[in-house]
Amino acid sequence: MILAYIDPGSGSILIQVVLASCIGGIAVFWSKIKALFTGKKPDAAQKPEDSSKPE
C-alpha cells in the first residue's frame, strides 16, 4: 500500500507556484491577449527591430 502525504506547507507552496506561473504568463503575453479580444494588432513597439537594415 502506497501512502502519499503532502503537508499543508508543501501544498501552499505548490499553489503559489501554479498561481505565480499563471499570472506571470498573463503579464508576459498581455499585449497579445488584449489584441485577441479587441481585434487590434499588438503594438509595433513590442517587436524587435531588424538589425540587418542599413541606416
PDB file of N, CA, C and O in Angstrom:
ATOM      1  N   MET A   1       0.835  -1.174   0.000  1.00  0.00           N
ATOM      2  CA  MET A   1       0.000   0.000   0.000  1.00  0.00           C
ATOM      3  C   MET A   1       0.886   1.247   0.000  1.00  0.00           C
ATOM      4  O   MET A   1       1.823   1.359   0.791  1.00  0.00           O
ATOM      5  N   ILE A   2       0.575   2.176  -0.897  1.00  0.00           N
ATOM      6  CA  ILE A   2       1.355   3.402  -1.007  1.00  0.00           C
ATOM      7  C   ILE A   2       0.592   4.532  -0.328  1.00  0.00           C
ATOM      8  O   ILE A   2      -0.559   4.820  -0.656  1.00  0.00           O
ATOM      9  N   LEU A   3       1.257   5.152   0.611  1.00  0.00           N
ATOM     10  CA  LEU A   3       0.647   6.278   1.305  1.00  0.00           C
ATOM     11  C   LEU A   3       1.299   7.566   0.813  1.00  0.00           C
ATOM     12  O   LEU A   3       2.521   7.702   0.857  1.00  0.00           O
ATOM     13  N   ALA A   4       0.503   8.490   0.355  1.00  0.00           N
ATOM     14  CA  ALA A   4       1.020   9.777  -0.099  1.00  0.00           C
ATOM     15  C   ALA A   4       0.517  10.852   0.846  1.00  0.00           C
ATOM     16  O   ALA A   4      -0.672  10.920   1.157  1.00  0.00           O
ATOM     17  N   TYR A   5       1.433  11.685   1.297  1.00  0.00           N
ATOM     18  CA  TYR A   5       1.067  12.747   2.222  1.00  0.00           C
ATOM     19  C   TYR A   5       1.751  14.038   1.794  1.00  0.00           C
ATOM     20  O   TYR A   5       2.968  14.072   1.607  1.00  0.00           O
ATOM     21  N   ILE A   6       0.982  15.076   1.644  1.00  0.00           N
ATOM     22  CA  ILE A   6       1.528  16.409   1.379  1.00  0.00           C
ATOM     23  C   ILE A   6       1.100  17.288   2.545  1.00  0.00           C
ATOM     24  O   ILE A   6      -0.090  17.515   2.768  1.00  0.00           O
ATOM     25  N   ASP A   7       2.088  17.777   3.284  1.00  0.00           N
ATOM     26  CA  ASP A   7       1.747  18.617   4.426  1.00  0.00           C
ATOM     27  C   ASP A   7       1.244  19.978   3.943  1.00  0.00           C
ATOM     28  O   ASP A   7       1.498  20.354   2.798  1.00  0.00           O
ATOM     29  N   PRO A   8       0.545  20.713   4.785  1.00  0.00           N
ATOM     30  CA  PRO A   8      -0.041  21.995   4.361  1.00  0.00           C
ATOM     31  C   PRO A   8       0.983  23.001   3.824  1.00  0.00           C
ATOM     32  O   PRO A   8       0.669  23.770   2.916  1.00  0.00           O
ATOM     33  N   GLY A   9       2.178  23.004   4.363  1.00  0.00           N
ATOM     34  CA  GLY A   9       3.210  23.927   3.875  1.00  0.00           C
ATOM     35  C   GLY A   9       3.591  23.634   2.437  1.00  0.00           C
ATOM     36  O   GLY A   9       3.721  24.555   1.630  1.00  0.00           O
ATOM     37  N   SER A  10       3.771  22.365   2.108  1.00  0.00           N
ATOM     38  CA  SER A  10       4.116  21.992   0.734  1.00  0.00           C
ATOM     39  C   SER A  10       2.960  22.271  -0.212  1.00  0.00           C
ATOM     40  O   SER A  10       3.172  22.703  -1.345  1.00  0.00           O
ATOM     41  N   GLY A  11       1.759  22.029   0.240  1.00  0.00           N
ATOM     42  CA  GLY A  11       0.583  22.299  -0.587  1.00  0.00           C
ATOM     43  C   GLY A  11       0.438  23.772  -0.900  1.00  0.00           C
ATOM     44  O   GLY A  11       0.097  24.137  -2.026  1.00  0.00           O
ATOM     45  N   SER A  12       0.691  24.627   0.083  1.00  0.00           N
ATOM     46  CA  SER A  12       0.556  26.065  -0.153  1.00  0.00           C
ATOM     47  C   SER A  12       1.651  26.571  -1.089  1.00  0.00           C
ATOM     48  O   SER A  12       1.402  27.460  -1.904  1.00  0.00           O
ATOM     49  N   ILE A  13       2.855  26.019  -0.984  1.00  0.00           N
ATOM     50  CA  ILE A  13       3.931  26.405  -1.899  1.00  0.00           C
ATOM     51  C   ILE A  13       3.584  25.971  -3.325  1.00  0.00           C
ATOM     52  O   ILE A  13       3.828  26.719  -4.271  1.00  0.00           O
ATOM     53  N   LEU A  14       3.024  24.789  -3.486  1.00  0.00           N
ATOM     54  CA  LEU A  14       2.622  24.302  -4.801  1.00  0.00           C
ATOM     55  C   LEU A  14       1.547  25.213  -5.404  1.00  0.00           C
ATOM     56  O   LEU A  14       1.597  25.533  -6.592  1.00  0.00           O
ATOM     57  N   ILE A  15       0.592  25.621  -4.598  1.00  0.00           N
ATOM     58  CA  ILE A  15      -0.459  26.530  -5.076  1.00  0.00           C
ATOM     59  C   ILE A  15       0.149  27.879  -5.475  1.00  0.00           C
ATOM     60  O   ILE A  15      -0.249  28.458  -6.485  1.00  0.00           O
ATOM     61  N   GLN A  16       1.105  28.381  -4.696  1.00  0.00           N
ATOM     62  CA  GLN A  16       1.745  29.647  -5.017  1.00  0.00           C
ATOM     63  C   GLN A  16       2.511  29.570  -6.326  1.00  0.00           C
ATOM     64  O   GLN A  16       2.485  30.513  -7.117  1.00  0.00           O
ATOM     65  N   VAL A  17       3.193  28.455  -6.563  1.00  0.00           N
ATOM     66  CA  VAL A  17       3.950  28.284  -7.803  1.00  0.00           C
ATOM     67  C   VAL A  17       3.010  28.267  -9.009  1.00  0.00           C
ATOM     68  O   VAL A  17       3.287  28.905 -10.024  1.00  0.00           O
ATOM     69  N   VAL A  18       1.919  27.549  -8.898  1.00  0.00           N
ATOM     70  CA  VAL A  18       0.957  27.476 -10.001  1.00  0.00           C
ATOM     71  C   VAL A  18       0.346  28.850 -10.280  1.00  0.00           C
ATOM     72  O   VAL A  18       0.268  29.269 -11.435  1.00  0.00           O
ATOM     73  N   LEU A  19      -0.082  29.547  -9.237  1.00  0.00           N
ATOM     74  CA  LEU A  19      -0.677  30.872  -9.430  1.00  0.00           C
ATOM     75  C   LEU A  19       0.332  31.881  -9.979  1.00  0.00           C
ATOM     76  O   LEU A  19      -0.009  32.673 -10.857  1.00  0.00           O
ATOM     77  N   ALA A  20       1.551  31.862  -9.482  1.00  0.00           N
ATOM     78  CA  ALA A  20       2.576  32.789  -9.974  1.00  0.00           C
ATOM     79  C   ALA A  20       2.907  32.516 -11.434  1.00  0.00           C
ATOM     80  O   ALA A  20       3.154  33.451 -12.197  1.00  0.00           O
ATOM     81  N   SER A  21       2.917  31.254 -11.829  1.00  0.00           N
ATOM     82  CA  SER A  21       3.175  30.911 -13.226  1.00  0.00           C
ATOM     83  C   SER A  21       2.066  31.432 -14.130  1.00  0.00           C
ATOM     84  O   SER A  21       2.338  31.974 -15.201  1.00  0.00           O
ATOM     85  N   CYS A  22       0.835  31.272 -13.709  1.00  0.00           N
ATOM     86  CA  CYS A  22      -0.307  31.764 -14.495  1.00  0.00           C
ATOM     87  C   CYS A  22      -0.271  33.284 -14.613  1.00  0.00           C
ATOM     88  O   CYS A  22      -0.450  33.822 -15.706  1.00  0.00           O
ATOM     89  N   ILE A  23      -0.047  33.972 -13.517  1.00  0.00           N
ATOM     90  CA  ILE A  23      -0.017  35.436 -13.530  1.00  0.00           C
ATOM     91  C   ILE A  23       1.180  35.947 -14.336  1.00  0.00           C
ATOM     92  O   ILE A  23       1.066  36.938 -15.057  1.00  0.00           O
ATOM     93  N   GLY A  24       2.311  35.279 -14.217  1.00  0.00           N
ATOM     94  CA  GLY A  24       3.485  35.663 -14.995  1.00  0.00           C
ATOM     95  C   GLY A  24       3.261  35.480 -16.484  1.00  0.00           C
ATOM     96  O   GLY A  24       3.667  36.321 -17.285  1.00  0.00           O
ATOM     97  N   GLY A  25       2.610  34.376 -16.860  1.00  0.00           N
ATOM     98  CA  GLY A  25       2.306  34.148 -18.270  1.00  0.00           C
ATOM     99  C   GLY A  25       1.368  35.195 -18.827  1.00  0.00           C
ATOM    100  O   GLY A  25       1.525  35.639 -19.964  1.00  0.00           O
ATOM    101  N   ILE A  26       0.390  35.590 -18.027  1.00  0.00           N
ATOM    102  CA  ILE A  26      -0.531  36.642 -18.459  1.00  0.00           C
ATOM    103  C   ILE A  26       0.220  37.966 -18.625  1.00  0.00           C
ATOM    104  O   ILE A  26      -0.019  38.699 -19.584  1.00  0.00           O
ATOM    105  N   ALA A  27       1.121  38.269 -17.697  1.00  0.00           N
ATOM    106  CA  ALA A  27       1.870  39.528 -17.767  1.00  0.00           C
ATOM    107  C   ALA A  27       2.775  39.576 -18.991  1.00  0.00           C
ATOM    108  O   ALA A  27       2.897  40.618 -19.635  1.00  0.00           O
ATOM    109  N   VAL A  28       3.406  38.455 -19.314  1.00  0.00           N
ATOM    110  CA  VAL A  28       4.333  38.422 -20.446  1.00  0.00           C
ATOM    111  C   VAL A  28       3.588  38.578 -21.770  1.00  0.00           C
ATOM    112  O   VAL A  28       4.048  39.293 -22.660  1.00  0.00           O
ATOM    113  N   PHE A  29       2.453  37.920 -21.902  1.00  0.00           N
ATOM    114  CA  PHE A  29       1.722  37.925 -23.160  1.00  0.00           C
ATOM    115  C   PHE A  29       0.511  38.853 -23.146  1.00  0.00           C
ATOM    116  O   PHE A  29      -0.418  38.659 -23.930  1.00  0.00           O
ATOM    117  N   TRP A  30       0.504  39.861 -22.266  1.00  0.00           N
ATOM    118  CA  TRP A  30      -0.669  40.711 -22.111  1.00  0.00           C
ATOM    119  C   TRP A  30      -1.068  41.408 -23.410  1.00  0.00           C
ATOM    120  O   TRP A  30      -2.256  41.465 -23.727  1.00  0.00           O
ATOM    121  N   SER A  31      -0.110  41.940 -24.169  1.00  0.00           N
ATOM    122  CA  SER A  31      -0.473  42.659 -25.390  1.00  0.00           C
ATOM    123  C   SER A  31      -1.126  41.722 -26.410  1.00  0.00           C
ATOM    124  O   SER A  31      -2.045  42.130 -27.120  1.00  0.00           O
ATOM    125  N   LYS A  32      -0.665  40.483 -26.488  1.00  0.00           N
ATOM    126  CA  LYS A  32      -1.267  39.526 -27.417  1.00  0.00           C
ATOM    127  C   LYS A  32      -2.651  39.089 -26.943  1.00  0.00           C
ATOM    128  O   LYS A  32      -3.560  38.911 -27.755  1.00  0.00           O
ATOM    129  N   ILE A  33      -2.812  38.918 -25.641  1.00  0.00           N
ATOM    130  CA  ILE A  33      -4.114  38.540 -25.094  1.00  0.00           C
ATOM    131  C   ILE A  33      -5.119  39.668 -25.315  1.00  0.00           C
ATOM    132  O   ILE A  33      -6.264  39.421 -25.693  1.00  0.00           O
ATOM    133  N   LYS A  34      -4.687  40.907 -25.078  1.00  0.00           N
ATOM    134  CA  LYS A  34      -5.562  42.052 -25.263  1.00  0.00           C
ATOM    135  C   LYS A  34      -5.944  42.202 -26.735  1.00  0.00           C
ATOM    136  O   LYS A  34      -7.093  42.507 -27.054  1.00  0.00           O
ATOM    137  N   ALA A  35      -4.979  41.987 -27.629  1.00  0.00           N
ATOM    138  CA  ALA A  35      -5.249  42.089 -29.061  1.00  0.00           C
ATOM    139  C   ALA A  35      -6.230  41.009 -29.516  1.00  0.00           C
ATOM    140  O   ALA A  35      -7.020  41.236 -30.433  1.00  0.00           O
ATOM    141  N   LEU A  36      -6.186  39.850 -28.889  1.00  0.00           N
ATOM    142  CA  LEU A  36      -7.092  38.771 -29.244  1.00  0.00           C
ATOM    143  C   LEU A  36      -8.543  39.172 -28.975  1.00  0.00           C
ATOM    144  O   LEU A  36      -9.425  38.859 -29.775  1.00  0.00           O
ATOM    145  N   PHE A  37      -8.798  39.855 -27.868  1.00  0.00           N
ATOM    146  CA  PHE A  37     -10.159  40.228 -27.511  1.00  0.00           C
ATOM    147  C   PHE A  37     -10.619  41.542 -28.150  1.00  0.00           C
ATOM    148  O   PHE A  37     -11.813  41.727 -28.386  1.00  0.00           O
ATOM    149  N   THR A  38      -9.683  42.456 -28.432  1.00  0.00           N
ATOM    150  CA  THR A  38     -10.080  43.738 -29.009  1.00  0.00           C
ATOM    151  C   THR A  38     -10.075  43.723 -30.534  1.00  0.00           C
ATOM    152  O   THR A  38     -10.694  44.585 -31.159  1.00  0.00           O
ATOM    153  N   GLY A  39      -9.392  42.768 -31.137  1.00  0.00           N
ATOM    154  CA  GLY A  39      -9.332  42.688 -32.592  1.00  0.00           C
ATOM    155  C   GLY A  39      -8.258  43.565 -33.196  1.00  0.00           C
ATOM    156  O   GLY A  39      -8.129  43.627 -34.419  1.00  0.00           O
ATOM    157  N   LYS A  40      -7.481  44.244 -32.365  1.00  0.00           N
ATOM    158  CA  LYS A  40      -6.392  45.083 -32.853  1.00  0.00           C
ATOM    159  C   LYS A  40      -5.091  44.300 -32.841  1.00  0.00           C
ATOM    160  O   LYS A  40      -4.957  43.301 -32.134  1.00  0.00           O
ATOM    161  N   LYS A  41      -4.129  44.771 -33.638  1.00  0.00           N
ATOM    162  CA  LYS A  41      -2.809  44.139 -33.648  1.00  0.00           C
ATOM    163  C   LYS A  41      -2.023  44.607 -32.428  1.00  0.00           C
ATOM    164  O   LYS A  41      -2.230  45.722 -31.949  1.00  0.00           O
ATOM    165  N   PRO A  42      -1.106  43.751 -31.912  1.00  0.00           N
ATOM    166  CA  PRO A  42      -0.260  44.188 -30.787  1.00  0.00           C
ATOM    167  C   PRO A  42       0.611  45.374 -31.201  1.00  0.00           C
ATOM    168  O   PRO A  42       0.858  45.584 -32.389  1.00  0.00           O
ATOM    169  N   ASP A  43       1.068  46.134 -30.232  1.00  0.00           N
ATOM    170  CA  ASP A  43       1.895  47.310 -30.506  1.00  0.00           C
ATOM    171  C   ASP A  43       3.129  46.947 -31.300  1.00  0.00           C
ATOM    172  O   ASP A  43       3.744  45.907 -31.065  1.00  0.00           O
ATOM    173  N   ALA A  44       3.495  47.806 -32.243  1.00  0.00           N
ATOM    174  CA  ALA A  44       4.693  47.578 -33.046  1.00  0.00           C
ATOM    175  C   ALA A  44       5.950  47.785 -32.208  1.00  0.00           C
ATOM    176  O   ALA A  44       7.014  47.273 -32.557  1.00  0.00           O
ATOM    177  N   ALA A  45       5.844  48.521 -31.119  1.00  0.00           N
ATOM    178  CA  ALA A  45       6.999  48.779 -30.264  1.00  0.00           C
ATOM    179  C   ALA A  45       7.463  47.499 -29.564  1.00  0.00           C
ATOM    180  O   ALA A  45       8.610  47.424 -29.123  1.00  0.00           O
ATOM    181  N   GLN A  46       6.608  46.513 -29.457  1.00  0.00           N
ATOM    182  CA  GLN A  46       6.963  45.266 -28.793  1.00  0.00           C
ATOM    183  C   GLN A  46       7.847  44.385 -29.668  1.00  0.00           C
ATOM    184  O   GLN A  46       8.544  43.509 -29.155  1.00  0.00           O
ATOM    185  N   LYS A  47       7.829  44.605 -30.998  1.00  0.00           N
ATOM    186  CA  LYS A  47       8.602  43.770 -31.912  1.00  0.00           C
ATOM    187  C   LYS A  47      10.051  44.240 -31.954  1.00  0.00           C
ATOM    188  O   LYS A  47      10.305  45.444 -31.981  1.00  0.00           O
ATOM    189  N   PRO A  48      11.007  43.309 -31.960  1.00  0.00           N
ATOM    190  CA  PRO A  48      12.411  43.709 -32.053  1.00  0.00           C
ATOM    191  C   PRO A  48      12.727  44.237 -33.450  1.00  0.00           C
ATOM    192  O   PRO A  48      12.167  43.764 -34.439  1.00  0.00           O
ATOM    193  N   GLU A  49      13.612  45.202 -33.526  1.00  0.00           N
ATOM    194  CA  GLU A  49      13.982  45.788 -34.808  1.00  0.00           C
ATOM    195  C   GLU A  49      14.946  44.864 -35.540  1.00  0.00           C
ATOM    196  O   GLU A  49      15.723  44.140 -34.918  1.00  0.00           O
ATOM    197  N   ASP A  50      14.887  44.898 -36.855  1.00  0.00           N
ATOM    198  CA  ASP A  50      15.794  44.101 -37.685  1.00  0.00           C
ATOM    199  C   ASP A  50      17.119  44.822 -37.765  1.00  0.00           C
ATOM    200  O   ASP A  50      17.191  45.913 -38.330  1.00  0.00           O
ATOM    201  N   SER A  51      18.176  44.238 -37.211  1.00  0.00           N
ATOM    202  CA  SER A  51      19.472  44.903 -37.163  1.00  0.00           C
ATOM    203  C   SER A  51      20.222  44.810 -38.481  1.00  0.00           C
ATOM    204  O   SER A  51      21.283  45.419 -38.617  1.00  0.00           O
ATOM    205  N   SER A  52      19.704  44.061 -39.465  1.00  0.00           N
ATOM    206  CA  SER A  52      20.413  43.927 -40.741  1.00  0.00           C
ATOM    207  C   SER A  52      20.096  45.074 -41.697  1.00  0.00           C
ATOM    208  O   SER A  52      20.714  45.176 -42.757  1.00  0.00           O
ATOM    209  N   LYS A  53      19.140  45.942 -41.341  1.00  0.00           N
ATOM    210  CA  LYS A  53      18.791  47.070 -42.206  1.00  0.00           C
ATOM    211  C   LYS A  53      19.875  48.136 -42.130  1.00  0.00           C
ATOM    212  O   LYS A  53      20.334  48.472 -41.038  1.00  0.00           O
ATOM    213  N   PRO A  54      20.291  48.674 -43.280  1.00  0.00           N
ATOM    214  CA  PRO A  54      21.259  49.786 -43.228  1.00  0.00           C
ATOM    215  C   PRO A  54      20.554  51.057 -42.793  1.00  0.00           C
ATOM    216  O   PRO A  54      19.370  51.250 -43.070  1.00  0.00           O
ATOM    217  N   GLU A  55      21.284  51.911 -42.117  1.00  0.00           N
ATOM    218  CA  GLU A  55      20.682  53.154 -41.630  1.00  0.00           C
ATOM    219  C   GLU A  55      20.905  54.291 -42.577  1.00  0.00           C
ATOM    220  O   GLU A  55      20.462  55.409 -42.315  1.00  0.00           O
TER     221      GLU A  55
END
